[in-house]
């Protein structure tokens, strides 16, 4: 999915501005949804699933599939019609507005405009053991035909991998005098990711020796740019992010802070 930049923004001009869900005809408002109820599988629970969806405001509700997933839990697929519409002209999306540079362009900009390697430190924090996301951004082989940070000659990239305590990450940021810190959180159960991400920022504020210009970035499959900004980060990147998108943001933000762009 990734994020759209200005130049790639979806062209909405050829669409009707007021839209609803498409099932098999324009404007039929048909929606398919799935959920689990903590009930045994049977006709009563099927009726419960139908009522549950009707209470959400759907009409013409049909339970098209139900399956016991254990003794006391049943999974449902339900179809229903909504009367809700969205006017896409009113949609506002908070997104990074910088251009995305290529691998060569990023290196060239750092070399010519900054004149030294940028130091970037990454980790997946807390008890979270998922390394694949942070590796996709850092590992030399990269992700989706896009080289990772370790291949950039003008980045000094340190990937601390997973289950890194926020205290250790802060120490590393100070020891390396990092220009940017990149945090991954994949486990989001009970909003644990928000607690950990905020804990890192609090610790950073109370630690001396951190560069006042440190660029703070977080990412993960359930992290949006808008959420990251609201938590106090400079940017947040979600599913499908490519390393060059993140490197472009870092370079753009670094130059902006240095008054050089
Ligand atoms: C592989 C995997 C594992 C492996 C991890 C191996 C490893 N070395 O990483 C193992 C088996 C260890 C594992 C364990 C667990 N897992 Co797991 N795992 C997955 C799985 C199948 C794929 C994750 C993955 O690798 N995605 C591929 C990467 C490339 O995608 P990504 O992480 O989204 O990263 C991209 C972007 O998000 C972004 N990004 C990510 N981080 C960052 C950081 C920055 C700075 C930036 C800029 C961008 C960025 O860029 C990346 C590239 O585009 C997912 C389900 C799924 N299909 O997604 C479940 C999943 C993530 N796991 C889950 C769970 C629950 C667990 C366990 C708790 C299970 C258990 N009960 O033990 C444990 C966790 C243990 C722990 N302490 O953390 C849940 C999380 C639910 C939630 N919302 O919290 C998922 C969603 C499965 C599910 N549907 O329930 N898991």
py3Dmol code that shows the C-alpha trace and the ligand (Angstrom):
import py3Dmol

protein = """\
ATOM      1  CA  UNK A   1       0.000   0.000   0.000  1.00  0.00           C
ATOM      2  CA  UNK A   2       2.600   2.608   1.083  1.00  0.00           C
ATOM      3  CA  UNK A   3       1.728   6.273   0.978  1.00  0.00           C
ATOM      4  CA  UNK A   4       0.979   8.517  -1.960  1.00  0.00           C
ATOM      5  CA  UNK A   5       3.176  11.531  -2.481  1.00  0.00           C
ATOM      6  CA  UNK A   6       1.945  14.566  -4.347  1.00  0.00           C
ATOM      7  CA  UNK A   7       3.240  13.356  -7.673  1.00  0.00           C
ATOM      8  CA  UNK A   8       1.680   9.892  -7.253  1.00  0.00           C
ATOM      9  CA  UNK A   9      -1.564  11.033  -5.687  1.00  0.00           C
ATOM     10  CA  UNK A  10      -4.660   9.092  -6.816  1.00  0.00           C
ATOM     11  CA  UNK A  11      -6.514  11.006  -9.524  1.00  0.00           C
ATOM     12  CA  UNK A  12     -10.003  11.462  -8.109  1.00  0.00           C
ATOM     13  CA  UNK A  13     -11.313  13.704 -10.889  1.00  0.00           C
ATOM     14  CA  UNK A  14     -12.973  10.920 -12.885  1.00  0.00           C
ATOM     15  CA  UNK A  15     -14.879   9.466  -9.932  1.00  0.00           C
ATOM     16  CA  UNK A  16     -18.306  10.461  -8.622  1.00  0.00           C
ATOM     17  CA  UNK A  17     -17.489  12.555  -5.536  1.00  0.00           C
ATOM     18  CA  UNK A  18     -20.138  10.986  -3.255  1.00  0.00           C
ATOM     19  CA  UNK A  19     -19.562   7.259  -2.925  1.00  0.00           C
ATOM     20  CA  UNK A  20     -20.713   4.181  -1.080  1.00  0.00           C
ATOM     21  CA  UNK A  21     -19.586   0.542  -1.082  1.00  0.00           C
ATOM     22  CA  UNK A  22     -19.752  -1.380  -4.375  1.00  0.00           C
ATOM     23  CA  UNK A  23     -21.089  -4.945  -4.241  1.00  0.00           C
ATOM     24  CA  UNK A  24     -22.291  -5.917  -7.684  1.00  0.00           C
ATOM     25  CA  UNK A  25     -23.891  -2.632  -8.798  1.00  0.00           C
ATOM     26  CA  UNK A  26     -22.892   1.023  -8.440  1.00  0.00           C
ATOM     27  CA  UNK A  27     -24.270   2.539  -5.242  1.00  0.00           C
ATOM     28  CA  UNK A  28     -25.766  -0.704  -3.896  1.00  0.00           C
ATOM     29  CA  UNK A  29     -23.918  -0.125  -0.600  1.00  0.00           C
ATOM     30  CA  UNK A  30     -23.222  -3.831  -0.094  1.00  0.00           C
ATOM     31  CA  UNK A  31     -20.496  -4.653   2.453  1.00  0.00           C
ATOM     32  CA  UNK A  32     -18.891  -7.976   3.380  1.00  0.00           C
ATOM     33  CA  UNK A  33     -17.529  -8.222   6.907  1.00  0.00           C
ATOM     34  CA  UNK A  34     -16.130 -10.924   9.151  1.00  0.00           C
ATOM     35  CA  UNK A  35     -15.895 -11.265  12.917  1.00  0.00           C
ATOM     36  CA  UNK A  36     -15.866 -13.779  15.748  1.00  0.00           C
ATOM     37  CA  UNK A  37     -18.456 -14.066  18.524  1.00  0.00           C
ATOM     38  CA  UNK A  38     -17.756 -15.868  21.807  1.00  0.00           C
ATOM     39  CA  UNK A  39     -20.617 -18.367  21.318  1.00  0.00           C
ATOM     40  CA  UNK A  40     -21.060 -22.006  20.361  1.00  0.00           C
ATOM     41  CA  UNK A  41     -21.831 -22.557  16.679  1.00  0.00           C
ATOM     42  CA  UNK A  42     -25.571 -22.986  16.065  1.00  0.00           C
ATOM     43  CA  UNK A  43     -28.754 -21.345  14.848  1.00  0.00           C
ATOM     44  CA  UNK A  44     -28.972 -19.032  17.894  1.00  0.00           C
ATOM     45  CA  UNK A  45     -25.476 -17.707  17.312  1.00  0.00           C
ATOM     46  CA  UNK A  46     -26.246 -17.245  13.596  1.00  0.00           C
ATOM     47  CA  UNK A  47     -29.248 -15.113  14.571  1.00  0.00           C
ATOM     48  CA  UNK A  48     -27.069 -13.259  17.108  1.00  0.00           C
ATOM     49  CA  UNK A  49     -24.573 -12.414  14.341  1.00  0.00           C
ATOM     50  CA  UNK A  50     -27.412 -11.116  12.114  1.00  0.00           C
ATOM     51  CA  UNK A  51     -28.855  -8.936  14.924  1.00  0.00           C
ATOM     52  CA  UNK A  52     -25.366  -7.669  15.793  1.00  0.00           C
ATOM     53  CA  UNK A  53     -24.862  -6.416  12.220  1.00  0.00           C
ATOM     54  CA  UNK A  54     -28.391  -4.949  12.057  1.00  0.00           C
ATOM     55  CA  UNK A  55     -27.612  -3.035  15.259  1.00  0.00           C
ATOM     56  CA  UNK A  56     -24.648  -1.503  13.419  1.00  0.00           C
ATOM     57  CA  UNK A  57     -27.193  -0.013  10.970  1.00  0.00           C
ATOM     58  CA  UNK A  58     -26.948  -2.503   8.110  1.00  0.00           C
ATOM     59  CA  UNK A  59     -30.035  -3.712   6.195  1.00  0.00           C
ATOM     60  CA  UNK A  60     -30.704  -6.856   4.114  1.00  0.00           C
ATOM     61  CA  UNK A  61     -28.326  -8.755   6.396  1.00  0.00           C
ATOM     62  CA  UNK A  62     -27.258 -12.283   5.381  1.00  0.00           C
ATOM     63  CA  UNK A  63     -24.934 -14.584   7.309  1.00  0.00           C
ATOM     64  CA  UNK A  64     -23.132 -16.263   4.412  1.00  0.00           C
ATOM     65  CA  UNK A  65     -20.668 -18.367   6.389  1.00  0.00           C
ATOM     66  CA  UNK A  66     -20.252 -19.542   9.976  1.00  0.00           C
ATOM     67  CA  UNK A  67     -17.691 -21.907  11.420  1.00  0.00           C
ATOM     68  CA  UNK A  68     -16.753 -23.067  14.914  1.00  0.00           C
ATOM     69  CA  UNK A  69     -13.167 -22.041  15.588  1.00  0.00           C
ATOM     70  CA  UNK A  70     -13.189 -23.686  19.045  1.00  0.00           C
ATOM     71  CA  UNK A  71     -15.824 -24.912  21.500  1.00  0.00           C
ATOM     72  CA  UNK A  72     -17.008 -21.449  22.492  1.00  0.00           C
ATOM     73  CA  UNK A  73     -16.065 -19.220  19.551  1.00  0.00           C
ATOM     74  CA  UNK A  74     -17.715 -18.940  16.122  1.00  0.00           C
ATOM     75  CA  UNK A  75     -16.392 -17.118  13.067  1.00  0.00           C
ATOM     76  CA  UNK A  76     -18.902 -15.391  10.744  1.00  0.00           C
ATOM     77  CA  UNK A  77     -18.867 -13.845   7.285  1.00  0.00           C
ATOM     78  CA  UNK A  78     -21.824 -11.507   6.873  1.00  0.00           C
ATOM     79  CA  UNK A  79     -23.178  -9.450   3.996  1.00  0.00           C
ATOM     80  CA  UNK A  80     -25.244  -6.279   4.555  1.00  0.00           C
ATOM     81  CA  UNK A  81     -26.365  -3.043   2.912  1.00  0.00           C
ATOM     82  CA  UNK A  82     -25.320   0.331   4.257  1.00  0.00           C
ATOM     83  CA  UNK A  83     -26.972   3.682   3.637  1.00  0.00           C
ATOM     84  CA  UNK A  84     -23.803   5.608   4.503  1.00  0.00           C
ATOM     85  CA  UNK A  85     -22.028   7.711   1.865  1.00  0.00           C
ATOM     86  CA  UNK A  86     -18.682   9.498   1.818  1.00  0.00           C
ATOM     87  CA  UNK A  87     -17.883  12.717  -0.050  1.00  0.00           C
ATOM     88  CA  UNK A  88     -14.286  12.223  -1.145  1.00  0.00           C
ATOM     89  CA  UNK A  89     -13.871  15.989  -1.708  1.00  0.00           C
ATOM     90  CA  UNK A  90     -14.001  16.405   2.076  1.00  0.00           C
ATOM     91  CA  UNK A  91     -11.246  13.864   2.822  1.00  0.00           C
ATOM     92  CA  UNK A  92      -8.010  15.267   4.260  1.00  0.00           C
ATOM     93  CA  UNK A  93      -4.991  12.994   4.636  1.00  0.00           C
ATOM     94  CA  UNK A  94      -1.951  13.844   6.751  1.00  0.00           C
ATOM     95  CA  UNK A  95       1.024  12.583   4.736  1.00  0.00           C
ATOM     96  CA  UNK A  96       4.654  13.467   4.103  1.00  0.00           C
ATOM     97  CA  UNK A  97       4.771  15.957   1.244  1.00  0.00           C
ATOM     98  CA  UNK A  98       8.407  15.574   0.193  1.00  0.00           C
ATOM     99  CA  UNK A  99       9.428  14.091  -3.171  1.00  0.00           C
ATOM    100  CA  UNK A 100      10.727  10.502  -3.129  1.00  0.00           C
ATOM    101  CA  UNK A 101      14.305  10.351  -4.435  1.00  0.00           C
ATOM    102  CA  UNK A 102      16.013   7.319  -5.966  1.00  0.00           C
ATOM    103  CA  UNK A 103      18.964   5.521  -4.308  1.00  0.00           C
ATOM    104  CA  UNK A 104      21.457   7.501  -6.427  1.00  0.00           C
ATOM    105  CA  UNK A 105      19.690  10.826  -5.870  1.00  0.00           C
ATOM    106  CA  UNK A 106      19.656  10.327  -2.086  1.00  0.00           C
ATOM    107  CA  UNK A 107      23.393   9.578  -1.987  1.00  0.00           C
ATOM    108  CA  UNK A 108      24.141  12.516  -4.258  1.00  0.00           C
ATOM    109  CA  UNK A 109      22.090  14.950  -2.142  1.00  0.00           C
ATOM    110  CA  UNK A 110      23.809  13.813   1.076  1.00  0.00           C
ATOM    111  CA  UNK A 111      27.257  14.053  -0.538  1.00  0.00           C
ATOM    112  CA  UNK A 112      26.725  17.449  -2.160  1.00  0.00           C
ATOM    113  CA  UNK A 113      24.489  19.237   0.340  1.00  0.00           C
ATOM    114  CA  UNK A 114      25.504  17.663   3.670  1.00  0.00           C
ATOM    115  CA  UNK A 115      29.042  16.474   2.968  1.00  0.00           C
ATOM    116  CA  UNK A 116      29.142  13.716   5.584  1.00  0.00           C
ATOM    117  CA  UNK A 117      27.419  10.395   6.186  1.00  0.00           C
ATOM    118  CA  UNK A 118      24.093  10.549   8.038  1.00  0.00           C
ATOM    119  CA  UNK A 119      23.973   8.227  11.050  1.00  0.00           C
ATOM    120  CA  UNK A 120      20.762   6.194  11.314  1.00  0.00           C
ATOM    121  CA  UNK A 121      19.929   3.754  14.128  1.00  0.00           C
ATOM    122  CA  UNK A 122      17.028   1.296  14.010  1.00  0.00           C
ATOM    123  CA  UNK A 123      15.417  -1.254  16.333  1.00  0.00           C
ATOM    124  CA  UNK A 124      12.218  -3.097  17.084  1.00  0.00           C
ATOM    125  CA  UNK A 125      11.549  -2.179  20.716  1.00  0.00           C
ATOM    126  CA  UNK A 126      10.230  -3.752  23.903  1.00  0.00           C
ATOM    127  CA  UNK A 127       9.282  -7.435  23.894  1.00  0.00           C
ATOM    128  CA  UNK A 128       8.393  -7.320  20.186  1.00  0.00           C
ATOM    129  CA  UNK A 129      10.377 -10.043  18.376  1.00  0.00           C
ATOM    130  CA  UNK A 130       9.407  -9.151  14.785  1.00  0.00           C
ATOM    131  CA  UNK A 131      12.592  -8.245  12.921  1.00  0.00           C
ATOM    132  CA  UNK A 132      11.380  -8.532   9.330  1.00  0.00           C
ATOM    133  CA  UNK A 133       9.954  -4.976   9.144  1.00  0.00           C
ATOM    134  CA  UNK A 134      13.052  -3.168  10.418  1.00  0.00           C
ATOM    135  CA  UNK A 135      15.254  -5.528   8.372  1.00  0.00           C
ATOM    136  CA  UNK A 136      13.297  -4.591   5.225  1.00  0.00           C
ATOM    137  CA  UNK A 137      14.350  -0.973   5.731  1.00  0.00           C
ATOM    138  CA  UNK A 138      17.955  -1.636   6.859  1.00  0.00           C
ATOM    139  CA  UNK A 139      19.218  -4.875   5.285  1.00  0.00           C
ATOM    140  CA  UNK A 140      21.490  -4.496   2.291  1.00  0.00           C
ATOM    141  CA  UNK A 141      19.222  -6.563   0.043  1.00  0.00           C
ATOM    142  CA  UNK A 142      16.331  -4.174   0.760  1.00  0.00           C
ATOM    143  CA  UNK A 143      12.657  -4.688   0.043  1.00  0.00           C
ATOM    144  CA  UNK A 144      10.571  -4.812  -3.159  1.00  0.00           C
ATOM    145  CA  UNK A 145      13.538  -4.069  -5.460  1.00  0.00           C
ATOM    146  CA  UNK A 146      14.595  -1.101  -3.325  1.00  0.00           C
ATOM    147  CA  UNK A 147      18.014  -1.225  -1.610  1.00  0.00           C
ATOM    148  CA  UNK A 148      18.141  -1.097   2.194  1.00  0.00           C
ATOM    149  CA  UNK A 149      20.032   1.513   4.232  1.00  0.00           C
ATOM    150  CA  UNK A 150      23.133  -0.696   4.678  1.00  0.00           C
ATOM    151  CA  UNK A 151      23.809  -0.386   0.944  1.00  0.00           C
ATOM    152  CA  UNK A 152      23.771   3.437   0.909  1.00  0.00           C
ATOM    153  CA  UNK A 153      27.385   4.678   0.852  1.00  0.00           C
ATOM    154  CA  UNK A 154      26.264   7.982   2.439  1.00  0.00           C
ATOM    155  CA  UNK A 155      24.396   6.413   5.370  1.00  0.00           C
ATOM    156  CA  UNK A 156      26.036   4.874   8.444  1.00  0.00           C
ATOM    157  CA  UNK A 157      23.321   2.359   9.278  1.00  0.00           C
ATOM    158  CA  UNK A 158      23.049   0.489  12.591  1.00  0.00           C
ATOM    159  CA  UNK A 159      20.275  -2.098  12.894  1.00  0.00           C
ATOM    160  CA  UNK A 160      19.943  -3.322  16.492  1.00  0.00           C
ATOM    161  CA  UNK A 161      17.178  -5.736  15.383  1.00  0.00           C
ATOM    162  CA  UNK A 162      14.432  -6.890  17.789  1.00  0.00           C
ATOM    163  CA  UNK A 163      13.589  -6.981  21.515  1.00  0.00           C
ATOM    164  CA  UNK A 164      15.685  -3.900  22.203  1.00  0.00           C
ATOM    165  CA  UNK A 165      14.919  -2.140  25.502  1.00  0.00           C
ATOM    166  CA  UNK A 166      14.148   1.554  24.996  1.00  0.00           C
ATOM    167  CA  UNK A 167      16.896   2.378  27.526  1.00  0.00           C
ATOM    168  CA  UNK A 168      19.485   0.578  25.364  1.00  0.00           C
ATOM    169  CA  UNK A 169      18.254   2.284  22.207  1.00  0.00           C
ATOM    170  CA  UNK A 170      18.513   5.731  23.794  1.00  0.00           C
ATOM    171  CA  UNK A 171      22.087   4.950  24.918  1.00  0.00           C
ATOM    172  CA  UNK A 172      22.994   3.875  21.389  1.00  0.00           C
ATOM    173  CA  UNK A 173      21.469   7.053  19.918  1.00  0.00           C
ATOM    174  CA  UNK A 174      23.670   9.123  22.230  1.00  0.00           C
ATOM    175  CA  UNK A 175      26.828   7.022  21.731  1.00  0.00           C
ATOM    176  CA  UNK A 176      26.570   7.235  17.935  1.00  0.00           C
ATOM    177  CA  UNK A 177      25.375  10.856  17.914  1.00  0.00           C
ATOM    178  CA  UNK A 178      22.610   9.666  15.596  1.00  0.00           C
ATOM    179  CA  UNK A 179      20.906  11.928  13.066  1.00  0.00           C
ATOM    180  CA  UNK A 180      17.831   9.699  12.889  1.00  0.00           C
ATOM    181  CA  UNK A 181      16.327   6.940  15.007  1.00  0.00           C
ATOM    182  CA  UNK A 182      13.944   4.416  13.443  1.00  0.00           C
ATOM    183  CA  UNK A 183      11.680   2.302  15.604  1.00  0.00           C
ATOM    184  CA  UNK A 184       9.594  -0.667  14.575  1.00  0.00           C
ATOM    185  CA  UNK A 185       6.545  -2.011  16.412  1.00  0.00           C
ATOM    186  CA  UNK A 186       4.590  -4.888  14.936  1.00  0.00           C
ATOM    187  CA  UNK A 187       2.749  -6.272  17.957  1.00  0.00           C
ATOM    188  CA  UNK A 188      -0.071  -3.836  18.716  1.00  0.00           C
ATOM    189  CA  UNK A 189      -2.215  -5.932  21.069  1.00  0.00           C
ATOM    190  CA  UNK A 190      -3.912  -3.799  23.751  1.00  0.00           C
ATOM    191  CA  UNK A 191      -2.170  -0.739  22.212  1.00  0.00           C
ATOM    192  CA  UNK A 192       1.112  -1.863  23.758  1.00  0.00           C
ATOM    193  CA  UNK A 193       2.949  -0.273  20.808  1.00  0.00           C
ATOM    194  CA  UNK A 194       1.706   3.208  21.723  1.00  0.00           C
ATOM    195  CA  UNK A 195       2.882   2.800  25.328  1.00  0.00           C
ATOM    196  CA  UNK A 196       6.368   1.676  24.211  1.00  0.00           C
ATOM    197  CA  UNK A 197       6.709   4.351  21.522  1.00  0.00           C
ATOM    198  CA  UNK A 198       5.775   7.114  23.962  1.00  0.00           C
ATOM    199  CA  UNK A 199       8.062   5.646  26.635  1.00  0.00           C
ATOM    200  CA  UNK A 200      10.976   5.977  24.219  1.00  0.00           C
ATOM    201  CA  UNK A 201      10.210   9.664  23.574  1.00  0.00           C
ATOM    202  CA  UNK A 202       9.871  10.389  27.304  1.00  0.00           C
ATOM    203  CA  UNK A 203      13.202   8.749  28.014  1.00  0.00           C
ATOM    204  CA  UNK A 204      14.824  10.648  25.169  1.00  0.00           C
ATOM    205  CA  UNK A 205      13.595  13.964  26.596  1.00  0.00           C
ATOM    206  CA  UNK A 206      15.167  13.156  29.963  1.00  0.00           C
ATOM    207  CA  UNK A 207      18.534  12.072  28.567  1.00  0.00           C
ATOM    208  CA  UNK A 208      21.419  14.442  27.991  1.00  0.00           C
ATOM    209  CA  UNK A 209      23.649  14.192  24.928  1.00  0.00           C
ATOM    210  CA  UNK A 210      20.851  13.550  22.413  1.00  0.00           C
ATOM    211  CA  UNK A 211      21.198  15.695  19.275  1.00  0.00           C
ATOM    212  CA  UNK A 212      18.492  18.399  19.393  1.00  0.00           C
ATOM    213  CA  UNK A 213      18.025  17.765  15.652  1.00  0.00           C
ATOM    214  CA  UNK A 214      17.439  14.003  16.024  1.00  0.00           C
ATOM    215  CA  UNK A 215      14.812  12.841  13.518  1.00  0.00           C
ATOM    216  CA  UNK A 216      12.411  10.406  15.174  1.00  0.00           C
ATOM    217  CA  UNK A 217      10.621   7.900  12.960  1.00  0.00           C
ATOM    218  CA  UNK A 218       8.435   4.913  13.762  1.00  0.00           C
ATOM    219  CA  UNK A 219       6.885   2.250  11.585  1.00  0.00           C
ATOM    220  CA  UNK A 220       4.923  -0.972  11.481  1.00  0.00           C
ATOM    221  CA  UNK A 221       1.908  -2.570   9.836  1.00  0.00           C
ATOM    222  CA  UNK A 222      -0.572  -0.662  11.996  1.00  0.00           C
ATOM    223  CA  UNK A 223       1.200   2.681  12.190  1.00  0.00           C
ATOM    224  CA  UNK A 224       0.048   5.685  10.149  1.00  0.00           C
ATOM    225  CA  UNK A 225       1.842   8.947   9.465  1.00  0.00           C
ATOM    226  CA  UNK A 226      -0.955  10.818  11.252  1.00  0.00           C
ATOM    227  CA  UNK A 227      -0.795   8.645  14.402  1.00  0.00           C
ATOM    228  CA  UNK A 228       2.995   8.961  14.577  1.00  0.00           C
ATOM    229  CA  UNK A 229       2.786  12.768  14.432  1.00  0.00           C
ATOM    230  CA  UNK A 230       0.150  12.768  17.199  1.00  0.00           C
ATOM    231  CA  UNK A 231       2.475  10.707  19.448  1.00  0.00           C
ATOM    232  CA  UNK A 232       5.354  13.178  18.945  1.00  0.00           C
ATOM    233  CA  UNK A 233       7.315  11.472  16.135  1.00  0.00           C
ATOM    234  CA  UNK A 234       8.434  13.290  12.984  1.00  0.00           C
ATOM    235  CA  UNK A 235       7.001  10.594  10.715  1.00  0.00           C
ATOM    236  CA  UNK A 236       5.387   7.172  10.720  1.00  0.00           C
ATOM    237  CA  UNK A 237       5.461   4.565   7.947  1.00  0.00           C
ATOM    238  CA  UNK A 238       3.010   1.705   7.424  1.00  0.00           C
ATOM    239  CA  UNK A 239       2.675  -1.468   5.345  1.00  0.00           C
ATOM    240  CA  UNK A 240       4.585  -1.707   2.083  1.00  0.00           C
ATOM    241  CA  UNK A 241       7.060   1.069   2.929  1.00  0.00           C
ATOM    242  CA  UNK A 242      10.234   1.043   0.817  1.00  0.00           C
ATOM    243  CA  UNK A 243      13.629   2.095   2.220  1.00  0.00           C
ATOM    244  CA  UNK A 244      14.054   4.922  -0.324  1.00  0.00           C
ATOM    245  CA  UNK A 245      10.800   6.527   0.880  1.00  0.00           C
ATOM    246  CA  UNK A 246      12.186   6.640   4.416  1.00  0.00           C
ATOM    247  CA  UNK A 247      15.666   7.772   3.337  1.00  0.00           C
ATOM    248  CA  UNK A 248      14.063  10.554   1.265  1.00  0.00           C
ATOM    249  CA  UNK A 249      12.148  11.732   4.317  1.00  0.00           C
ATOM    250  CA  UNK A 250      15.311  11.739   6.450  1.00  0.00           C
ATOM    251  CA  UNK A 251      17.293  13.741   3.890  1.00  0.00           C
ATOM    252  CA  UNK A 252      14.461  16.188   3.280  1.00  0.00           C
ATOM    253  CA  UNK A 253      13.883  16.702   7.017  1.00  0.00           C
ATOM    254  CA  UNK A 254      17.622  17.056   7.739  1.00  0.00           C
ATOM    255  CA  UNK A 255      18.004  19.725   5.036  1.00  0.00           C
ATOM    256  CA  UNK A 256      14.855  21.529   6.184  1.00  0.00           C
ATOM    257  CA  UNK A 257      16.193  21.744   9.748  1.00  0.00           C
ATOM    258  CA  UNK A 258      19.575  22.919   8.474  1.00  0.00           C
ATOM    259  CA  UNK A 259      17.832  25.564   6.304  1.00  0.00           C
ATOM    260  CA  UNK A 260      19.410  24.044   3.187  1.00  0.00           C
ATOM    261  CA  UNK A 261      16.464  23.031   0.990  1.00  0.00           C
TER     262      UNK A 261
END
"""
ligand_1 = """\
91
LIG
C 6.717 -13.652 10.692
C 5.796 -13.419 11.886
C 6.253 -13.814 13.130
C 7.642 -14.400 13.363
C 8.659 -13.211 13.416
C 10.025 -13.646 12.895
C 10.922 -12.461 12.779
N 12.198 -12.751 12.872
O 10.521 -11.327 12.607
C 7.449 -15.110 14.739
C 7.048 -16.557 14.485
C 8.645 -15.098 15.686
C 6.251 -14.364 15.301
C 5.948 -14.343 16.642
C 4.794 -13.765 17.144
N 3.811 -13.165 16.460
Co 3.930 -12.783 14.565
N 3.716 -12.583 12.743
C 4.491 -12.828 11.717
C 3.770 -12.500 10.394
C 3.294 -13.827 9.784
C 4.566 -11.740 9.337
C 5.253 -10.455 9.836
C 6.237 -10.002 8.779
O 7.358 -10.472 8.765
N 5.800 -9.131 7.842
C 6.630 -8.683 6.720
C 7.246 -7.279 6.985
C 8.129 -6.884 5.807
O 6.159 -6.386 7.057
P 6.001 -5.304 8.229
O 6.450 -5.840 9.518
O 4.645 -4.739 8.127
O 7.071 -4.169 7.819
C 6.851 -3.249 6.778
C 6.112 -1.971 7.222
O 5.197 -2.149 8.270
C 7.208 -1.009 7.534
N 7.869 -1.028 8.832
C 7.870 -1.939 9.824
N 8.637 -1.509 10.830
C 9.147 -0.322 10.478
C 9.980 0.576 11.146
C 10.350 1.780 10.534
C 11.227 2.738 11.251
C 9.861 2.080 9.237
C 10.244 3.348 8.577
C 9.023 1.189 8.566
C 8.680 0.005 9.197
O 8.198 -1.317 6.563
C 8.211 -2.733 6.344
C 8.477 -2.925 4.853
O 7.462 -2.336 4.092
C 2.584 -11.612 10.907
C 1.269 -11.741 10.118
C 1.342 -11.025 8.808
N 0.997 -11.709 7.760
O 1.732 -9.835 8.763
C 2.390 -12.122 12.342
C 1.879 -11.160 13.418
C 2.573 -9.833 13.256
N 2.309 -11.819 14.652
C 1.449 -11.706 15.596
C 1.579 -12.250 16.889
C 0.402 -12.096 17.812
C 2.739 -12.920 17.276
C 3.009 -13.537 18.640
C 2.575 -12.703 19.846
C 2.361 -14.932 18.634
C 2.397 -15.647 19.970
N 1.249 -15.729 20.620
O 3.438 -16.077 20.371
C 4.527 -13.727 18.600
C 5.226 -12.476 19.151
C 6.387 -12.784 19.940
C 7.025 -11.484 20.344
N 7.619 -11.512 21.508
O 6.998 -10.501 19.620
C 0.242 -10.897 15.171
C 0.272 -9.476 15.736
C -1.114 -9.034 16.158
C -1.086 -7.640 16.706
N -1.796 -6.761 16.040
O -0.466 -7.339 17.674
C 0.324 -11.012 13.624
C -0.305 -9.848 12.858
C -0.392 -12.350 13.257
C -1.873 -12.317 13.570
N -2.727 -12.031 12.620
O -2.267 -12.560 14.672
N 5.568 -13.747 14.316
"""
view = py3Dmol.view(width=600, height=400)
view.addModel(protein, "pdb")
view.setStyle({"model": 0}, {"cartoon": {"style": "trace"}})
view.addModel(ligand_1, "xyz")
view.setStyle({"model": 1}, {"stick": {}})
view.zoomTo()
view.show()
